[in-house]
Amino acid sequence: MKRGHENVAVSPSITNNFISLLYDLLSDYGQSIARPFAWWWCQLLGFSYIYLWCVESIDGKAQWLKAGVYSDVLRAVFLSLASSFNPLAVFNREAVVSATSPILSFVTMVQSITSLALLTLFLLATRRRFHKGSE
């Protein structure tokens, strides 16, 4: 069976092949609902670990994020969740948890863009699955 990136309507280039390969890897060309969802969980955990390494640059305004044995883990995971579910909270001055260094702020923006792309692929695959069944 031929894959989608081998049969493109536009002229083949490195950029087109790379985007097609990403689309295949992340969502099986819109055929898989589980694949973008699994990649979304992987990025959530991966960025949580990155934030855990840089936990001193994470400011948690809530009291429950500052106290306790697991406060560092909570701040890292909560920043990852906030960046994934509410990407515009990165620019909020009154966020519950925020990055204090410019580099970590950039990483949260990268995570927000990645999360939005994966959630979009998940929603498009879900829409395609139900649209296909109604024909």
KOLMIMI-319368 format. One record per residue: residue in three letters; x, z, y of N, C-alpha, C in turn; residue number from 1. Coordinates in Angstrom, 1 decimal, padded with zeros to 4 digits. Layout:
<sites>
> rest, n.x, n.z, n.y, ca.x, ca.z, ca.y, c.x, c.z, c.y, nr
> ALA, X, Z, Y, X, Z, Y, X, Z, Y, NUM
...
</sites>
This chain:
<sites>
> rest, n.x, n.z, n.y, ca.x, ca.z, ca.y, c.x, c.z, c.y, nr
> MET, 000.8, 000.0, -001.2, 000.0, 000.0, 000.0, 000.9, 000.0, 001.2, 1
> LYS, 000.6, -000.9, 002.2, 001.3, -000.9, 003.4, 000.9, 000.2, 004.3, 2
> ARG, 001.9, 000.7, 005.0, 001.7, 001.8, 006.0, 001.4, 001.1, 007.4, 3
> GLY, 000.8, 001.8, 008.3, 000.4, 001.2, 009.6, 001.5, 000.8, 010.5, 4
> HIS, 002.7, 001.4, 010.4, 003.7, 001.0, 011.4, 004.4, -000.2, 010.9, 5
> GLU, 004.2, -000.7, 009.7, 004.8, -002.0, 009.3, 003.9, -003.2, 009.7, 6
> ASN, 002.7, -002.9, 010.1, 001.8, -004.0, 010.4, 001.3, -003.8, 011.9, 7
> VAL, 002.2, -003.8, 012.8, 001.8, -003.5, 014.2, 001.4, -004.8, 014.9, 8
> ALA, 000.5, -004.7, 015.9, 000.1, -005.9, 016.6, 001.0, -006.2, 017.8, 9
> VAL, 001.7, -005.2, 018.2, 002.7, -005.3, 019.3, 004.0, -005.6, 018.8, 10
> SER, 004.9, -006.1, 019.7, 006.3, -006.4, 019.2, 007.0, -005.2, 018.7, 11
> PRO, 007.6, -005.3, 017.6, 008.3, -004.1, 017.1, 009.5, -003.7, 018.0, 12
> SER, 009.6, -002.4, 018.2, 010.7, -001.9, 019.0, 011.0, -000.5, 018.5, 13
> ILE, 012.1, 000.0, 019.0, 012.5, 001.4, 018.6, 011.4, 002.4, 019.0, 14
> THR, 010.9, 002.2, 020.2, 009.8, 003.2, 020.7, 008.6, 003.0, 019.9, 15
> ASN, 008.1, 001.8, 019.7, 006.9, 001.6, 018.9, 007.0, 002.2, 017.5, 16
> ASN, 008.2, 001.9, 016.9, 008.4, 002.4, 015.5, 008.5, 003.9, 015.5, 17
> PHE, 009.1, 004.5, 016.5, 009.2, 006.0, 016.6, 007.8, 006.6, 016.7, 18
> ILE, 007.0, 006.1, 017.7, 005.7, 006.6, 017.9, 004.8, 006.5, 016.6, 19
> SER, 004.9, 005.3, 016.0, 004.1, 005.1, 014.8, 004.6, 006.0, 013.7, 20
> LEU, 005.9, 006.2, 013.6, 006.4, 007.2, 012.6, 005.9, 008.6, 012.8, 21
> LEU, 005.9, 009.0, 014.1, 005.3, 010.3, 014.4, 003.8, 010.4, 014.1, 22
> TYR, 003.1, 009.4, 014.4, 001.7, 009.4, 014.1, 001.4, 009.5, 012.6, 23
> ASP, 002.3, 008.8, 011.8, 002.2, 008.9, 010.4, 002.5, 010.3, 009.9, 24
> LEU, 003.6, 010.8, 010.4, 004.1, 012.1, 010.0, 003.1, 013.2, 010.3, 25
> LEU, 002.5, 013.2, 011.5, 001.7, 014.3, 012.0, 000.3, 014.2, 011.6, 26
> SER, -000.3, 013.0, 011.3, -001.7, 012.9, 011.0, -002.1, 011.9, 010.0, 27
> ASP, -001.1, 011.2, 009.4, -001.3, 010.2, 008.4, -002.3, 009.1, 009.0, 28
> TYR, -001.9, 008.7, 010.2, -002.7, 007.7, 011.0, -004.2, 008.0, 011.1, 29
> GLY, -004.4, 009.3, 011.4, -005.8, 009.8, 011.6, -006.6, 010.0, 010.3, 30
> GLN, -006.0, 009.8, 009.2, -006.7, 010.0, 007.9, -006.8, 011.5, 007.5, 31
> SER, -005.8, 012.3, 007.9, -005.7, 013.7, 007.5, -006.2, 014.6, 008.5, 32
> ILE, -007.1, 015.5, 008.2, -007.5, 016.6, 009.1, -006.6, 017.8, 008.9, 33
> ALA, -006.1, 018.0, 007.7, -005.3, 019.2, 007.4, -003.9, 019.1, 008.0, 34
> ARG, -003.4, 017.9, 008.0, -002.0, 017.7, 008.5, -001.7, 018.1, 009.9, 35
> PRO, -002.5, 017.7, 010.9, -002.2, 018.2, 012.3, -002.5, 019.6, 012.4, 36
> PHE, -003.5, 020.2, 011.6, -003.8, 021.6, 011.7, -002.6, 022.4, 011.1, 37
> ALA, -002.0, 021.9, 010.0, -000.8, 022.6, 009.4, 000.4, 022.5, 010.4, 38
> TRP, 000.6, 021.4, 011.0, 001.7, 021.2, 012.0, 001.4, 022.2, 013.2, 39
> TRP, 000.2, 022.3, 013.6, -000.1, 023.2, 014.7, 000.2, 024.6, 014.4, 40
> TRP, -000.1, 025.1, 013.1, 000.3, 026.4, 012.7, 001.8, 026.6, 012.6, 41
> CYS, 002.5, 025.5, 012.2, 004.0, 025.6, 012.1, 004.6, 025.7, 013.5, 42
> GLN, 004.0, 024.9, 014.5, 004.6, 025.1, 015.8, 004.3, 026.4, 016.4, 43
> LEU, 003.1, 027.0, 016.1, 002.8, 028.3, 016.6, 003.8, 029.4, 016.1, 44
> LEU, 004.1, 029.3, 014.8, 005.1, 030.2, 014.2, 006.5, 030.0, 014.7, 45
> GLY, 006.8, 028.7, 014.8, 008.2, 028.3, 015.2, 008.5, 028.8, 016.6, 46
> PHE, 007.5, 028.6, 017.6, 007.7, 029.0, 018.9, 007.7, 030.5, 019.0, 47
> SER, 006.9, 031.2, 018.2, 006.9, 032.6, 018.1, 008.3, 033.2, 017.8, 48
> TYR, 009.0, 032.5, 016.9, 010.4, 032.9, 016.6, 011.3, 032.7, 017.7, 49
> ILE, 011.1, 031.5, 018.4, 012.0, 031.3, 019.5, 011.7, 032.3, 020.6, 50
> TYR, 010.5, 032.7, 020.9, 010.2, 033.7, 021.9, 010.7, 035.0, 021.5, 51
> LEU, 010.7, 035.3, 020.2, 011.2, 036.6, 019.7, 012.7, 036.7, 020.0, 52
> TRP, 013.5, 035.6, 019.9, 014.9, 035.6, 020.2, 015.1, 035.9, 021.7, 53
> CYS, 014.2, 035.4, 022.5, 014.3, 035.6, 024.0, 013.3, 036.6, 024.6, 54
> VAL, 013.0, 037.6, 023.8, 011.9, 038.5, 024.2, 012.2, 039.3, 025.5, 55
> GLU, 013.5, 039.4, 025.8, 013.8, 040.1, 027.1, 013.3, 039.3, 028.3, 56
> SER, 013.1, 038.1, 028.1, 012.6, 037.2, 029.2, 011.1, 037.1, 029.2, 57
> ILE, 010.4, 037.9, 028.5, 008.9, 037.8, 028.4, 008.4, 039.1, 029.0, 58
> ASP, 007.5, 038.9, 030.0, 006.9, 040.0, 030.7, 005.4, 040.2, 030.2, 59
> GLY, 005.2, 041.4, 029.6, 003.8, 041.7, 029.2, 003.2, 042.7, 030.2, 60
> LYS, 002.1, 042.3, 030.8, 001.5, 043.1, 031.8, 000.6, 044.2, 031.2, 61
> ALA, 000.0, 043.9, 030.0, -000.9, 044.8, 029.4, -000.1, 046.0, 028.8, 62
> GLN, -000.7, 047.2, 028.9, 000.0, 048.4, 028.3, 000.3, 048.3, 026.8, 63
> TRP, -000.7, 047.8, 026.1, -000.5, 047.7, 024.6, 000.6, 046.7, 024.2, 64
> LEU, 001.0, 045.8, 025.1, 002.1, 044.9, 024.8, 003.5, 045.6, 025.1, 65
> LYS, 003.5, 046.7, 025.8, 004.8, 047.3, 026.2, 005.1, 048.5, 025.3, 66
> ALA, 004.1, 049.1, 024.7, 004.4, 050.3, 023.9, 004.4, 050.0, 022.4, 67
> GLY, 005.0, 050.8, 021.6, 005.0, 050.7, 020.2, 006.2, 050.0, 019.6, 68
> VAL, 006.3, 050.2, 018.3, 007.4, 049.6, 017.5, 007.4, 048.1, 017.5, 69
> TYR, 006.3, 047.5, 017.5, 006.2, 046.0, 017.4, 005.9, 045.4, 018.7, 70
> SER, 006.3, 046.0, 019.8, 006.0, 045.4, 021.1, 006.7, 044.1, 021.4, 71
> ASP, 007.9, 043.9, 020.9, 008.6, 042.7, 021.0, 007.9, 041.6, 020.3, 72
> VAL, 007.5, 041.9, 019.0, 006.9, 040.9, 018.2, 005.5, 040.5, 018.8, 73
> LEU, 004.8, 041.5, 019.3, 003.5, 041.2, 019.9, 003.6, 040.3, 021.2, 74
> ARG, 004.6, 040.6, 022.0, 004.8, 039.8, 023.2, 005.2, 038.4, 022.8, 75
> ALA, 006.0, 038.2, 021.8, 006.4, 036.8, 021.4, 005.2, 036.1, 020.8, 76
> VAL, 004.5, 036.7, 019.9, 003.3, 036.0, 019.3, 002.2, 035.8, 020.3, 77
> PHE, 002.0, 036.7, 021.2, 000.9, 036.5, 022.2, 001.3, 035.4, 023.2, 78
> LEU, 002.6, 035.3, 023.6, 003.0, 034.2, 024.4, 002.8, 032.9, 023.7, 79
> SER, 003.1, 032.8, 022.4, 002.9, 031.6, 021.7, 001.4, 031.2, 021.6, 80
> LEU, 000.6, 032.2, 021.3, -000.9, 032.0, 021.3, -001.4, 031.5, 022.6, 81
> ALA, -000.9, 032.2, 023.7, -001.4, 031.9, 025.0, -001.0, 030.4, 025.4, 82
> SER, 000.2, 030.1, 025.0, 000.7, 028.7, 025.4, 000.0, 027.7, 024.5, 83
> SER, -000.5, 028.0, 023.3, -001.2, 027.1, 022.5, -002.6, 026.9, 022.8, 84
> PHE, -003.3, 028.0, 023.1, -004.7, 027.9, 023.3, -005.1, 027.7, 024.8, 85
> ASN, -004.3, 028.2, 025.7, -004.6, 028.1, 027.1, -003.3, 027.6, 027.8, 86
> PRO, -003.0, 026.3, 027.8, -001.8, 025.8, 028.3, -001.7, 026.0, 029.8, 87
> LEU, -002.8, 026.0, 030.5, -002.7, 026.1, 032.0, -002.4, 027.6, 032.4, 88
> ALA, -002.5, 028.5, 031.5, -002.2, 029.9, 031.8, -000.7, 030.1, 032.2, 89
> VAL, 000.1, 029.1, 031.8, 001.5, 029.1, 032.1, 001.7, 029.2, 033.7, 90
> PHE, 000.8, 028.6, 034.4, 000.9, 028.6, 035.9, 000.1, 029.7, 036.5, 91
> ASN, -000.5, 030.6, 035.8, -001.3, 031.7, 036.3, -000.4, 032.8, 036.7, 92
> ARG, -000.5, 033.4, 037.9, 000.3, 034.5, 038.3, -000.1, 035.8, 037.7, 93
> GLU, -001.4, 035.9, 037.2, -001.9, 037.2, 036.7, -002.1, 037.1, 035.1, 94
> ALA, -001.2, 036.3, 034.5, -001.3, 036.1, 033.0, -001.0, 037.5, 032.3, 95
> VAL, -001.6, 037.7, 031.2, -001.3, 038.9, 030.4, 000.1, 039.0, 030.0, 96
> VAL, 000.7, 037.8, 029.6, 002.0, 037.7, 029.1, 002.6, 036.4, 029.7, 97
> SER, 003.8, 036.5, 030.2, 004.4, 035.3, 030.9, 005.9, 035.3, 030.7, 98
> ALA, 006.5, 034.1, 030.8, 008.0, 034.0, 030.7, 008.6, 034.2, 032.1, 99
> THR, 009.7, 034.9, 032.1, 010.3, 035.2, 033.4, 011.5, 034.3, 033.7, 100
> SER, 012.0, 033.6, 032.7, 013.2, 032.8, 033.0, 012.7, 031.3, 033.1, 101
> PRO, 013.4, 030.5, 033.9, 013.0, 029.1, 034.0, 013.1, 028.3, 032.7, 102
> ILE, 014.1, 028.6, 031.9, 014.3, 027.9, 030.6, 013.1, 028.3, 029.7, 103
> LEU, 012.7, 029.6, 029.6, 011.6, 029.9, 028.7, 010.3, 029.4, 029.2, 104
> SER, 010.2, 029.3, 030.6, 008.9, 028.6, 031.1, 008.9, 027.2, 030.7, 105
> PHE, 010.0, 026.5, 030.7, 010.1, 025.1, 030.2, 009.7, 025.0, 028.8, 106
> VAL, 010.2, 026.0, 027.9, 009.8, 026.0, 026.5, 008.3, 026.2, 026.3, 107
> THR, 007.7, 027.0, 027.1, 006.3, 027.2, 027.0, 005.5, 026.0, 027.4, 108
> MET, 006.0, 025.2, 028.4, 005.4, 024.0, 028.7, 005.5, 023.0, 027.6, 109
> VAL, 006.7, 022.9, 026.9, 006.8, 022.0, 025.8, 005.9, 022.4, 024.7, 110
> GLN, 005.7, 023.7, 024.4, 004.8, 024.1, 023.4, 003.4, 023.8, 023.8, 111
> SER, 003.0, 023.9, 025.0, 001.6, 023.6, 025.5, 001.3, 022.1, 025.2, 112
> ILE, 002.3, 021.2, 025.6, 002.1, 019.8, 025.4, 002.0, 019.5, 023.9, 113
> THR, 002.9, 020.1, 023.1, 002.9, 019.9, 021.6, 001.6, 020.3, 021.0, 114
> SER, 001.1, 021.5, 021.5, -000.1, 022.1, 020.9, -001.3, 021.2, 021.3, 115
> LEU, -001.4, 020.7, 022.5, -002.5, 019.8, 023.0, -002.5, 018.5, 022.1, 116
> ALA, -001.3, 018.0, 021.9, -001.2, 016.7, 021.1, -001.7, 017.0, 019.7, 117
> LEU, -001.3, 018.1, 019.1, -001.7, 018.3, 017.7, -003.2, 018.6, 017.6, 118
> LEU, -003.7, 019.4, 018.6, -005.1, 019.7, 018.6, -005.9, 018.4, 018.8, 119
> THR, -005.4, 017.5, 019.6, -006.1, 016.2, 019.8, -006.1, 015.4, 018.6, 120
> LEU, -005.0, 015.3, 017.8, -004.9, 014.6, 016.6, -005.9, 015.2, 015.6, 121
> PHE, -006.0, 016.5, 015.5, -006.9, 017.2, 014.6, -008.4, 016.8, 015.0, 122
> LEU, -008.7, 016.9, 016.3, -010.1, 016.5, 016.7, -010.4, 015.1, 016.4, 123
> LEU, -009.5, 014.2, 016.7, -009.7, 012.8, 016.4, -009.9, 012.5, 014.9, 124
> ALA, -009.1, 013.2, 014.1, -009.3, 013.0, 012.7, -010.6, 013.5, 012.2, 125
> THR, -011.0, 014.7, 012.8, -012.3, 015.2, 012.4, -013.4, 014.3, 012.8, 126
> ARG, -013.3, 013.8, 014.0, -014.3, 012.8, 014.5, -014.4, 011.6, 013.7, 127
> ARG, -013.2, 011.1, 013.3, -013.2, 009.9, 012.5, -013.8, 010.1, 011.1, 128
> ARG, -013.6, 011.3, 010.5, -014.1, 011.6, 009.2, -015.6, 011.6, 009.3, 129
> PHE, -016.2, 012.3, 010.3, -017.7, 012.3, 010.4, -018.3, 011.0, 010.8, 130
> HIS, -017.6, 010.3, 011.7, -018.1, 009.0, 012.1, -018.1, 008.0, 011.0, 131
> LYS, -017.0, 008.1, 010.2, -016.9, 007.2, 009.0, -018.0, 007.4, 008.0, 132
> GLY, -018.4, 008.7, 007.8, -019.5, 009.0, 006.9, -020.9, 008.6, 007.4, 133
> SER, -021.0, 008.3, 008.7, -022.4, 008.0, 009.2, -022.6, 006.5, 009.2, 134
> GLU, -021.6, 005.7, 008.8, -021.8, 004.2, 008.8, -022.6, 003.8, 007.6, 135
</sites>
